[in-house]
Structure formats: structure tokens, C-alpha cells
Amino acid sequence: MPVVSTRAAVCLLDRFPALAGADLDVEAGEVVLLTGANGAGKTTLLRMLATLVPLRSGRGAVCGHDLARSAREVRRHVGLVGHETFCYDDLTVGENLEFAVRAAHLPVRGARDALDQLGLHAVADVVHARLSAGQRRRLALAVALVRAPDVLLLDEPHAGLDADGRDVVDRIVASAAADGRTVLLASHEHDRARRLATREVQVVAGQLVGGVVTQPAPRAAVDVEVRA
């Protein structure tokens, strides 16, 4: 069974079909790059898989849990990094991470590990409201990672980051795939993202081109160092 699967999935934004019959299968360990024009439906697809946008018709499942009927179970398996950080402005970086691990009933040491992994120790005591755009993006990724999700949903994860931050994102994506996790990555930085991807899916007017394949795609070579 694919880790992520949709058939004829339809999502509406107001009355507009942002997804109009999307078919997608993604296996464990795949890194799927979503490409397409602005407004094609990439963000809606990721938000639907995170249960933030309802599935209006068709079928969808993540880790065997139905998107329409088992949203709480789906959320336990996914980590979304999008345009919003979902962090608390009045909490520090460290406090936001501790809140995330406690809410997921995970060991607090995971927060310290995420600070290391994302290079956030220097701003651990800075409140979210005072962070730069790049620091907020790193924190959002750290919050997603501390929950140890089976599926990472990344919407323009390189946006607002400096060169070092972009390399950190690349290492995390490569490491997640090596660990058998599934990554869906929407990006306009095609050259960089294609080095990480095992497969590319085009989103065109709410439908997916290459979403379902009959044979697994060959894994692309990743020339990014994976650090523990």
C-alpha cells in the first residue's frame, strides 16, 4: 500500500476547484517534487494531505488513514512546512520546540536535537515574533521534524533562506528519504529540488501529471552530504 494515495481527489477553495480530480501514489522513501504554475494546486495538495483543506470528493489516504474520516490519525503521521510557521509569537524558539514535543508526547531531548540539526542554538532564547524570515523557516522545519513524521510536506522550503540554510534543508530531505520517510516537495527552484527528487509530478489546473506510475522511478543521485 502506498504511504500517500489519492484518487479523483477534489478540493474547493470557496467554490473554485483547486484540485480537480487528482490521482497520486507515493511510496516510502520517495522524494516527489511537485512543479507547476502559481495557482495550479500544489499548496492545496499539500494542505489537503495535512488535513488543513477538506477533501470534497474522491478518495485519499495517508499511512492507511482516510483523509476524510480519520484526520486526527493522519496528523500524527505528517509534518507540514508551509508559508505559515504555526508557532507562537510570544514563545522562544526553544519553548516552541518543547511545546511541540510535549504535545506529541515525545521526549524533550528531541527539542535539543532539533536545535542542533537546524542550527538554531544562537536564537534559542529569542521569541518567534523577533525572528527573521529565514529563522522562522528553520524553526518551522524543526517543529515538523521533532514530531518524527512518516511524511514530510514541504511548500517552498528553500524560500527566505541563505545558502547555509538551503544546504540544511537539502540534508534533511536526503536524510529523511534515507530513513525511509516520504517527502513531497513543492518548489519553483527546480534545479536544486530535482537533485533531491526521485520523481517529478506536474500539477496542471488541479490535476497531476505523473502522479501514478506503474513502476518505481529510479532514485536520483543526491550529491548532498547527509549528517547525523
SULHU-V298876 format. One record per pair of residues at least 12 apart in sequence whose ideal C-beta (glycine too) atoms are under 6 Angstrom apart, sorted by the first residue. I is the first residue (numbers start at 1). J is the second residue. Records with the same first field share a line. If there is no record, write none. Layout:
# SULHU-V298876
I = J  J
This chain:
# SULHU-V298876
2 = 25  26  27
3 = 26  28  63  182
4 = 26  62
5 = 25  61
6 = 22  24  60
7 = 23  58  59
8 = 21  58
9 = 22  55  58  60
10 = 56  57  58
11 = 44  48  53  56
12 = 56
17 = 206
18 = 41  44  206
19 = 41  44  206
20 = 206  207
21 = 207
22 = 207  208
23 = 211  212
24 = 208  211
25 = 212
26 = 182
28 = 180  182
29 = 177  180
30 = 182  198
31 = 177  183  196  197  198
32 = 184  199  201
33 = 185  193  197  200
34 = 186  201  203
35 = 202
36 = 202  203
40 = 203
41 = 203  206
42 = 186  203
43 = 155
46 = 153  155
49 = 62  153
50 = 78  80  153
51 = 71  74  75
55 = 67  68
62 = 74  77  151
63 = 77  150
77 = 150  151
78 = 149  151  153
79 = 144  147  149  152
80 = 153
81 = 140  141  144  154  157
82 = 155
85 = 136  140
87 = 128  139
89 = 128  129
92 = 125  127
93 = 120  123  124  126  139
94 = 124
97 = 111  114  142  146
98 = 111
100 = 143  146
101 = 146
104 = 147
110 = 146
114 = 142  145  146
118 = 138  142
120 = 138
123 = 135
133 = 160
134 = 160  161  165
137 = 160  161
150 = 181
151 = 182
152 = 176  183
153 = 184
154 = 185
155 = 186
156 = 187
157 = 169
158 = 189
170 = 224
171 = 224  226  227
173 = 196
174 = 222  224  226
175 = 226
196 = 222
198 = 217  219  220
199 = 217
